[in-house]
Amino acid sequence: MPAARRALARARALVAPGELAGLLRDPALRLLEAGCAGAAVFEQAHIDGAGYLDTRELEAAPLFNKVDDAALLRVLLAHGVRHDTTVVVYSRNPLAAARAAHLMLYAGVTDVRMLDGGFAAWGAAGLPGVAGPAAVALAATDFGAPFPGRPDYLTGMAQARAMQARPDCALVSIRTWNEYTGATSGYSYIEARGEIPGALWGRAGREGDVNSMSHFQHPDGRMLDGAAIEALWRAGGIHRASHNAFYCGTGWRASLAFFYAWVMGWERISVYDGGWYEWSTDPGNPIAINPAAPPRCGTPVPSGLAPSAPHPSPTSA
């Protein structure tokens, strides 16, 4: 394991392809590919032994927030996941795996891991894929522990409002600079532009691409060194001692920021699930338009506004 990985507080939760190949020898391991309406692509090629978890099982319209706890529990049990199951999730778009991983941690699954770089990293390592239907696990009859086990990992809108007045808390926007300054909403289905007042800019990725987390990843999709991510956040006023509630448009980018913070050992963290979509639809919530000054972390302001990329799904944000 590289030294940078060993430095992570929860290093084993970020799995390299070669490590996963070894883990697959354990028959008790539950391997899940997460995706949105991607079962057909999964059946063309996937990691042998993987089940398929459609993120539409985890989210509810119209805002694509987490389903209620009873429904989430049913989904996990149906996929053979108890609190003490070792689960490895991966995806074509790493945000889908992060969304699933965060909700499993919220549920109280104690050993959740994610394939670093996703399915692309598996292929790049020369490891084979197989075609065919998903592996079906024996459904679990009970979770085996109180549910949810970590409700503090999820923040609702009322809590987000309360956090604005607390000096030991921060709402952290995992959105692009143009979204943060109100130049664009970032989404074809979100009209409102702007930001939650007082939110800190936690960075995201390429302008116009709500599936990009390039500020946190190597070009091949692997996580940057934790020290590099922490330095970016620290320069933006984001510190591990605070309670940091990450949010984006509807939860996917925020879930990956949460997961990276979690493997880095940040303890007071959560995802504000409703994010900008929920916040901006409530007329009682104030909206800020942040000045388009250069980012404090040293990255130049984009020279032009890139058009919002079409979403592969309404939840892929």
Helices and strands as residue ranges (DSSP letters): H 3-6, G 11-13, E 14-15, H 17-23, E 30-35, H 39-44, E 51-54, G 55-57, E 59-60, E 65-66, H 69-78, E 86-90, H 94-107, E 111-115, H 118-124, G 151-153, E 154-155, H 157-163, E 169-173, H 177-180, E 200-201, H 226-235, E 243-247, H 252-263, E 269-272, H 275-281
